[in-house]
Amino acid sequence: MSRDGRYLSRILRHAPQEIGVKLDAHGWVHINELLVALKRAGRPMSRADLAGLVAADAKQRFTVSDNGSRIRAA
């Protein structure tokens, strides 16, 4: 897994408060909110970068909602 993938996994699993996002009761966060928070934290990522990271993860550590608006750790 890439460095960005490891970082995103840690944020979505253990430390969302580190970048100022709040997960809902089921672990979901809106992708736009996540991307803004990542940029503020000095780890900017585009939606395309995020989609590529999710698609390339062999262990499928991330789930994107059916409508593509939210993401969570799988």
Residue, then its C-alpha position, 0 to 999 in steps of 0.5 A: m500500500s502506498r504512503d497515502g493509502r496507509y495515512l488514509s487508512r489510519i485517519l479513517r480507522h483510528a484518528p479522524q480527529e487528527i485532520g478535523v473530520k467526524l465520522d458518522a455512526h457507521g464510519w462514513v465521511h463525505i468525500n468532499e469534507l475529507l478532501v478539504a480536511l486533507k488539504r488543510a492538514g498539508r496532505p492534499m489529494s484530488r478526487a481522482d487521486l482518491a479514486g485511484l488509491v481506492a481502486a488500486d488497494a488490493k486488500q480493498r481497505f476502503t468502501v465508497s458509497d453507491n452514489g460516490s459521495r462518502i467513504r469509510a474504512a472497510 
